[in-house]
């Protein structure tokens, strides 16, 4: 998943690839508090 222009505050996201309950994933993600040293950040999120 590639996200662009997101806020540095923690946000909840839902990714859907169908209409069924088992075809979606919810996760929370936030960028680091410190100034990033690269223009692309990589992270890992646990789906719920």
C-alpha positions as CSV (number, residue, x, y, z in Angstrom):
1,X,0.0,0.0,0.0
2,X,1.4,3.4,-1.0
3,X,0.1,6.5,0.9
4,X,0.9,10.1,-0.1
5,X,0.3,13.4,1.5
6,X,-0.8,12.0,4.9
7,X,-0.8,13.8,8.2
8,X,1.9,13.1,10.8
9,X,-0.8,12.3,13.3
10,X,-1.9,8.8,14.0
11,X,-4.7,7.7,11.6
12,X,-6.8,4.7,11.2
13,X,-7.1,3.2,7.7
14,X,-9.4,0.6,6.1
15,X,-8.3,-1.2,3.0
16,X,-11.0,-3.1,1.1
17,X,-10.6,-5.4,-1.9
18,X,-14.2,-6.7,-1.9
19,X,-17.5,-6.4,-0.1
20,X,-17.2,-9.3,2.3
21,X,-16.1,-8.9,5.9
22,X,-13.0,-11.1,5.3
23,X,-12.0,-8.8,2.4
24,X,-10.9,-5.8,4.4
25,X,-8.2,-4.8,6.8
26,X,-8.0,-2.1,9.4
27,X,-4.8,-0.6,10.8
28,X,-3.5,2.5,12.6
29,X,-0.4,4.2,11.3
30,X,1.6,7.3,12.2
31,X,4.8,8.8,10.8
32,X,7.8,9.3,13.1
33,X,7.9,12.5,15.3
34,X,11.4,13.3,14.0
35,X,12.1,14.8,10.6
36,X,12.4,12.0,8.0
37,X,15.8,11.6,6.3
38,X,14.2,10.2,3.2
39,X,11.2,11.2,1.1
40,X,9.8,7.6,1.3
41,X,9.1,5.9,4.6
42,X,8.4,2.2,5.0
43,X,6.3,0.8,7.8
44,X,4.6,-2.4,8.9
45,X,1.0,-2.5,10.3
46,X,-1.0,-5.4,11.8
47,X,-4.4,-5.9,10.2
48,X,-7.4,-6.2,12.4
